[in-house]
Amino acid sequence: MAILIPRTGILKNLSWDCQSNGLTGTNNKFIIRVGGLHASATSAAPNLTDAFTVSLDEGQTSGTGLPWNFAVSAGQRVAVFVHAKGGTNISRLRVSFELEAERDSVVWQPVDLVTSMLAPTGVAVIPMDTGELTGKGHDYYFRVAASDGTDWTKASNQLHFNPPEDTCCGIRISWNPVFGATKYRVYRALTIYGEYKYIETSDTSYDYVGDSVFKVTGSPPEVTTAYINKLSAEGANWIMGGDVGIGTTTPQAKLDVRGAIKITDGTEGVGKILTSDAKGYGTWTPLPTLGQTLKHDGTGWQADQAQQEGAHHYVIYSNSTATSYFRGSVGIGTSTPQGELEVKGSVQVTGTTGSVNFIRLDSTANPGGSVWCLGSSVLAAGTFSILNAMNNTSGMAALSILPDGNVGIGTSIPQAKLDVAGTISGFGIVPIGSIIAWHKSLPGMPGLPDGWVECNGEKLNDAASRFHNQMIPNLNQAGKFLRGSDISGAMQVDAFQGHHHIVENGADSSYYPGGTFQMTVGTNSHNAGRVQAPASDGKNGEPRIANETRPSNMSVVWIMRVK
């Protein structure tokens, strides 16, 4: 075996003790040899040159060895070899040394090796002459586990024993001592896959002489949870399965720390961040200051004085006026911006109390003349305004939209759905009081727009209209036409312009209604004098007869704008 040296110093005063009830044979003695030092954990074993012989006469079970002194260094190992002579059989032998460590400027805490306890080895059984067990034909299966007082090692491999005699009184189970163990469990089953029961002992052997002692049922542990020499007296820090846990017994990574970490290497300071170099060494690095460039090289951000451009380099520039700007496309909510700035989602602009919040859009093609500022103005709470902020010294919005939906052009306090402060130039403006034709019965035609009514001769009941309580002209039900005049609203009944008709009688004479007329007498034959029905003249088709005189037309619904 080898002992790992934890501290530089002097190794001296070897001592030993053994378990006397495990001695058998005659001329009992053993030899302890202590070798030179390994240079490292992987170097070849040294020659064993120093040795002394221990005699076990008269029941001696402990003693001290040579008062030798070895200078040792931290990380080296001392080889120890034990050789029994004269038929000696020792169940347990403990060899120990003293290490006188050098003093230095560092205050060292007592820290030993951290390692898991090993499962018991060398498990063996021999029959005994005393006991109440049944012999040949009965199988016994044993496993042994060691404990540090709290947790347990993985149990040893299963050992099968079948007594050789028809009758057997007992079985002695023994095993090699496990360093750091304070107690052991002996598990026993009567079939290879049968139920295990166990007993506990502080010795490294147990005399099994009756089944009544195995009362507690339990499975042998398959995973080691017992550790030797935890790193702190509280036992809060562990190494398990190659992973290190600080503040946890179940680390999820190579290093799992449940709590704050303090790293001091001389580079630490207020406001610094921990960064890594190409080899993975971390140092504390100051955050960028005014005038520095924060650049991204496609892997991470880095503060730099030099301005760097190119693919995947997104640089924040800062000048003496604390104005920062990006070089390259910026995406918020997207990793593939299609413009200089692309925002995937909503944007909120919030200012301090009393300030005016603006979104400014500028064009370098006509500086100062193509600037829009969109935002919530201080002119009225909730008002949305568009104005030329660069050339506007009065603060008057060019366009304002109020929360109630009123739109003002040239005014920030519109009193109607559209309120224009100034003149309007263009086509399509219909003044209040206008009457127009509406094709109401066209399939899919929507209803009347707000502010319009049909001309059906009813009294208007709309306080928002200047025609409130006035009669709307009855144009639709009366089938009225519209004609131009210098006065609007005058109603006329139908009329027929005065004229004359010539009526022929049966004597080929013409009669005129009143006044002087001429009668011609001839010999032509005609029907008796009468007025005939209208007849086609051969050019304009059959005459159409109705109760009114009208031109060709299409019906519409007259509507009037009242507000």
ZIGI-V731129 format. One record per residue. N is the residue number from 1. SS is DSSP state (2 for helix, 1 for strand, 0 for the rest). PHI is phi in whole degrees, 0 to 359 (NA if undefined). PSI is psi in whole degrees, -180 to 180 (* if undefined). Layout:
N,SS,PHI,PSI
N,SS,PHI,PSI
//
This chain:
1,0,NA,167
2,1,225,146
3,1,249,125
4,1,279,130
5,0,273,116
6,0,277,-25
7,0,222,148
8,0,290,135
9,1,170,-152
10,1,245,126
11,1,263,128
12,1,205,175
13,1,55,71
14,1,290,139
15,1,222,162
16,1,212,157
17,1,207,153
18,1,223,171
19,0,265,114
20,2,291,-32
21,2,286,-1
22,2,260,4
23,0,279,133
24,0,224,168
25,0,90,-176
26,0,242,166
27,0,51,49
28,0,293,122
29,1,198,159
30,1,215,162
31,1,242,131
32,1,252,121
33,1,249,133
34,1,245,122
35,1,268,-179
36,1,290,-167
37,1,259,138
38,1,287,140
39,0,289,-32
40,0,206,177
41,0,291,-18
42,0,252,-1
43,0,283,164
44,0,293,153
45,0,293,143
46,0,279,168
47,0,290,143
48,0,267,105
49,0,251,-35
50,1,264,132
51,1,207,157
52,1,213,155
53,1,257,135
54,1,251,125
55,1,260,137
56,0,256,23
57,2,298,149
58,2,59,34
59,2,70,25
60,0,294,131
61,0,237,0
62,1,203,164
63,1,176,-177
64,1,239,157
65,0,257,-154
66,0,294,142
67,0,280,50
68,0,276,160
69,1,231,126
70,1,244,129
71,1,280,124
72,1,233,159
73,0,239,152
74,0,300,133
75,0,96,-14
76,0,277,168
77,1,230,145
78,1,254,129
79,1,273,134
80,1,232,130
81,1,231,132
82,1,242,130
83,1,230,120
84,1,274,146
85,1,228,161
86,0,69,27
87,0,77,16
88,0,292,134
89,0,232,112
90,0,248,125
91,0,290,-37
92,0,213,134
93,1,224,128
94,1,244,128
95,1,243,131
96,1,224,159
97,1,228,168
98,1,248,138
99,1,243,115
100,1,264,100
101,1,281,149
102,0,287,150
103,0,273,147
104,0,213,-175
105,0,283,-10
106,0,267,135
107,0,276,107
108,0,270,139
109,0,267,151
110,0,291,100
111,0,237,127
112,0,253,-175
113,0,295,146
114,0,252,116
115,1,205,155
116,1,281,148
117,0,292,145
118,0,272,150
119,0,293,147
120,0,302,141
121,0,239,173
122,0,67,27
123,0,294,127
124,1,219,155
125,1,228,146
126,1,222,145
127,1,288,151
128,1,241,157
129,0,278,-16
130,0,246,147
131,0,137,-179
132,0,237,17
133,0,278,158
134,1,268,142
135,0,270,-121
136,0,306,140
137,0,92,-5
138,0,243,128
139,1,264,147
140,1,227,137
141,1,236,128
142,1,235,146
143,1,219,148
144,1,232,137
145,1,233,151
146,1,248,155
147,1,227,147
148,0,270,10
149,0,107,-20
150,0,233,-54
151,0,248,178
152,1,230,154
153,0,276,168
154,0,298,141
155,0,288,154
156,0,293,167
157,0,298,153
158,0,293,133
159,1,246,122
160,1,263,134
161,1,224,129
162,1,237,112
163,0,303,143
164,0,281,-21
165,0,259,160
166,0,295,-33
167,1,237,141
168,0,216,141
169,0,264,-35
170,1,194,169
171,1,226,130
172,1,262,122
173,1,255,129
174,1,226,161
175,0,202,164
176,0,286,146
177,0,293,148
178,0,253,125
179,0,299,131
180,0,89,-7
181,0,282,140
182,0,250,-16
183,1,199,166
184,1,226,158
185,1,240,132
186,1,254,116
187,1,262,137
188,1,228,135
189,1,229,155
190,0,259,-8
191,0,225,164
192,0,296,-33
193,0,245,21
194,0,280,179
195,0,286,137
196,0,264,143
197,1,233,155
198,1,220,161
199,1,232,160
200,1,245,146
201,1,210,154
202,0,265,-8
203,0,271,174
204,0,257,22
205,1,206,159
206,1,213,133
207,1,267,110
208,1,266,106
209,0,239,-3
210,0,193,145
211,2,289,-19
212,2,294,-20
213,2,282,-25
214,0,274,91
215,0,250,-29
216,1,269,125
217,1,271,136
218,0,183,150
219,0,273,142
220,0,298,140
221,0,293,140
222,0,255,-7
223,0,228,137
224,0,281,127
225,0,240,2
226,0,264,132
227,1,234,143
228,1,264,139
229,0,55,66
230,0,298,157
231,0,288,-16
232,0,222,158
233,0,297,-28
234,0,284,-17
235,0,71,28
236,0,269,-10
237,1,244,135
238,1,224,158
239,1,238,123
240,1,225,127
241,0,55,31
242,0,89,-12
243,1,257,148
244,1,252,126
245,1,242,127
246,1,245,114
247,0,86,7
248,0,209,145
249,0,264,1
250,0,230,68
251,0,297,141
252,0,259,1
253,0,210,178
254,0,304,-35
255,1,223,119
256,1,235,109
257,1,249,122
258,0,259,88
259,0,145,-175
260,0,284,153
261,0,242,135
262,0,246,124
263,0,235,118
264,0,233,122
265,0,222,13
266,0,96,-15
267,0,259,-2
268,0,291,158
269,0,183,168
270,0,294,130
271,0,78,4
272,0,277,159
273,1,239,154
274,1,272,122
275,1,237,162
276,1,242,147
277,0,267,-172
278,0,295,-24
279,0,266,-1
280,0,95,2
281,0,282,131
282,1,261,141
283,1,222,159
284,1,278,128
285,1,238,135
286,0,291,152
287,0,289,157
288,0,300,145
289,0,248,174
290,0,301,129
291,0,99,-13
292,0,275,166
293,1,250,128
294,1,262,111
295,1,245,155
296,1,237,122
297,0,260,18
298,0,94,-12
299,0,243,-46
300,0,197,171
301,1,274,147
302,1,210,136
303,1,277,135
304,1,206,150
305,0,277,-28
306,0,276,140
307,0,275,128
308,0,237,134
309,0,237,180
310,0,119,-177
311,0,297,137
312,0,66,16
313,0,254,111
314,0,251,111
315,1,248,134
316,1,258,117
317,1,263,143
318,1,226,129
319,0,251,-172
320,0,291,-18
321,0,267,12
322,0,65,26
323,0,266,126
324,1,244,146
325,1,207,158
326,1,265,152
327,1,244,116
328,0,114,177
329,0,280,145
330,1,239,127
331,1,243,128
332,1,246,115
333,0,86,2
334,0,212,143
335,0,266,-2
336,0,231,69
337,0,296,137
338,0,264,-5
339,0,223,-177
340,0,302,-35
341,1,218,123
342,1,233,124
343,1,248,120
344,0,262,94
345,0,136,-170
346,0,279,155
347,0,236,132
348,0,236,129
349,0,247,120
350,0,235,131
351,0,245,178
352,0,282,165
353,0,300,130
354,0,89,-5
355,0,267,165
356,0,256,126
357,0,265,124
358,0,235,148
359,1,244,116
360,1,253,129
361,1,243,120
362,0,237,158
363,0,229,130
364,2,283,-13
365,2,292,-32
366,2,217,73
367,0,304,133
368,0,84,-16
369,0,251,-6
370,0,228,49
371,0,249,125
372,1,247,138
373,1,240,117
374,1,251,134
375,1,173,-179
376,1,273,112
377,0,280,159
378,0,275,-1
379,0,292,-36
380,0,204,141
381,0,298,127
382,0,83,-1
383,0,285,137
384,1,258,127
385,1,231,152
386,1,234,124
387,1,212,160
388,0,273,96
389,0,287,-28
390,0,287,-38
391,0,257,0
392,0,264,111
393,0,260,-13
394,0,270,-16
395,0,80,4
396,0,283,131
397,0,283,140
398,0,288,-34
399,1,217,130
400,1,231,139
401,1,236,117
402,0,275,161
403,0,301,-27
404,0,278,2
405,0,96,-7
406,0,291,139
407,1,244,129
408,1,243,133
409,1,245,114
410,0,83,3
411,0,216,143
412,0,263,-1
413,0,231,65
414,0,297,138
415,0,259,-1
416,0,220,176
417,0,302,-32
418,1,221,117
419,1,236,113
420,1,252,120
421,0,267,92
422,0,140,-174
423,0,275,157
424,0,241,128
425,0,241,132
426,0,140,179
427,0,260,164
428,0,90,5
429,0,271,119
430,0,253,115
431,0,286,160
432,0,295,138
433,0,98,-7
434,0,292,143
435,1,242,124
436,1,228,161
437,1,276,139
438,1,231,125
439,0,277,77
440,0,295,-38
441,0,273,7
442,0,292,131
443,0,304,135
444,0,81,4
445,0,290,128
446,0,288,171
447,0,289,176
448,0,300,139
449,0,291,160
450,0,299,136
451,0,96,1
452,1,240,145
453,1,225,158
454,1,282,147
455,0,274,80
456,1,245,15
457,0,76,21
458,0,260,158
459,1,281,132
460,0,281,130
461,0,241,81
462,0,210,102
463,0,296,-21
464,0,279,-6
465,0,257,146
466,0,286,-7
467,0,260,18
468,0,302,133
469,0,69,13
470,0,256,156
471,1,279,132
472,0,275,135
473,0,306,140
474,1,268,86
475,0,261,-34
476,0,282,-51
477,0,291,-33
478,0,274,-5
479,0,64,41
480,0,279,144
481,0,268,163
482,0,251,141
483,0,223,154
484,0,286,151
485,0,196,166
486,0,275,-6
487,0,230,129
488,0,265,152
489,0,97,-10
490,0,286,128
491,0,260,140
492,0,233,143
493,0,276,171
494,0,289,153
495,0,212,159
496,0,232,122
497,0,294,136
498,0,299,142
499,0,194,174
500,0,239,150
501,0,235,142
502,0,266,129
503,1,244,126
504,1,270,142
505,0,258,-177
506,0,286,-11
507,0,264,21
508,0,59,35
509,0,247,154
510,1,252,134
511,1,250,138
512,0,243,137
513,0,286,88
514,0,88,155
515,0,81,-170
516,0,277,139
517,0,217,165
518,0,246,136
519,0,243,130
520,0,248,129
521,0,254,130
522,0,218,-171
523,0,249,8
524,0,293,152
525,0,261,127
526,0,225,165
527,0,295,166
528,0,301,147
529,0,303,121
530,0,199,162
531,0,267,123
532,0,271,159
533,0,295,157
534,0,303,139
535,0,231,156
536,0,294,140
537,0,269,4
538,0,84,2
539,0,234,-40
540,0,251,15
541,0,81,-177
542,0,288,139
543,0,293,145
544,0,255,127
545,0,252,130
546,0,210,178
547,0,270,12
548,0,211,161
549,0,256,122
550,0,210,155
551,0,276,173
552,0,295,137
553,0,204,172
554,0,233,138
555,0,284,142
556,0,223,172
557,1,252,121
558,1,282,131
559,1,235,153
560,1,230,136
561,1,277,123
562,0,248,-10
563,0,198,*
//
